[in-house]
């Protein structure tokens, strides 16, 4: 009775923003659930699942999300002041997609942190971008990284990039955030002073390619 695509998005949204840290408990509980003869699941949150097919579909979806198996998909999230870091994001995306990794770019200004987290739940790679601001990173990027860290997703590879005018610390700060989440960094962060030139965008493009190669090596299925 509900649009299947919207239904699945809402389930993934709830799981990745609430349940994700408890994935081991979910995996432990699923065999018990499957041993029962269930006609209907009426959760505290979300739609009611009626009938054997619907019950099986939600149980299978929960297992998939809880297992967090490696996925050949990437997410790039960023903030930008004068579009320089934004241009780097698109260059990195082109490198990933050149090697066959579907990639989504999301601005932290235009997307809620829970929407970004929902997308990240289906990705094996993440790239974070921010210009340097007051010797640090932009507040919305810092908030997004802190939010992601608290949910403990299993991300395989990460990357960092950003532009700067004077001191240029953002790329190292981003790298440290990702490293603290036990995310492997297959390539050095890319930083650009002022507006990126053609050669700078080539470096960002290569960062994307390095990420794609590292992700493929970890997803040999």
SULNOR-V446107 format. One record per helix or strand of 2 or more residues. SS is the DSSP state (2 for helix, 1 for strand). FROM is the first residue (numbers start at 1). LEN is the number of residues. If there is no record, write none. Layout:
# SULNOR-V446107
SS:FROM:LEN
SS:FROM:LEN
This chain:
# SULNOR-V446107
2:4:31
1:40:3
1:48:3
2:52:16
1:73:6
2:84:15
1:102:6
2:113:8
1:125:5
1:132:2
1:136:2
2:139:13
1:157:8
2:170:11
1:190:4
2:198:21
